[in-house]
Amino acid sequence: MTTQILIAGFGGQGILFAGKFLANKGLLEGRQLSWLPSYGPEMRGGTANCSVVLSDEPVGSPIVNSPDVLIAMNLPSLDKYESAVVPGGTIYVDSTLIGRKVERTDVKVFYVPATKLAQTNALGNLANMIMLGKVIRESAPVAREGLEDAVRSVVSAKHADLYDANLKALEIGYELN
């Protein structure tokens, strides 16, 4: 099984971190994968996206042109990538920052008020992890078990104080109905 994921938004939203988290979780599960970050010249506020391919077989290309899963964290990202999602794929929309609905009818859509939930729960800028919690529940690109180890592998020692907050954000997203 292969899942191609595209996470897109603007710099400072943790787009690359979210991709790195998924890639590390895949590694811990013994999966084949690729992680390809991309960002504009201005990291904070510029465009950012991250392609992650998780597979049970060797990954032929790190490029995700037709994602199975799109996580759109801002309107320009939804506008740019909505049409690229494969028919039958899934789009996750941060509904706090994106006011419009997905126009396609051949994809599954989840509207997640991730930014608002992060603010309400004093989680700062962890809307990315709330979105990933929802993705893990609905699309299951990785297992729920072992999230702690994956978070530990990507949260640097410098930011060890954010370990629990990242786990809480994942849990909030996972528990959303």
Secondary structure, 3 states (H helix, E strand, C coil): CEEEEEEEEECCCCHHHHHHHHHHHHHHCCCEEEEEEEECCCCCCCEEEEEEEEECCCCCCCCCCCCCEEEECCHHHHHHHHHHCCCCCEEEEECCCCCCCCCCCCCEEEEECHHHHHHHCCCCCCHHHHHHHHHHHHCCCCCCCCHHHHHHHHCCHHHHHHHHHHHHHHHHHHHCC
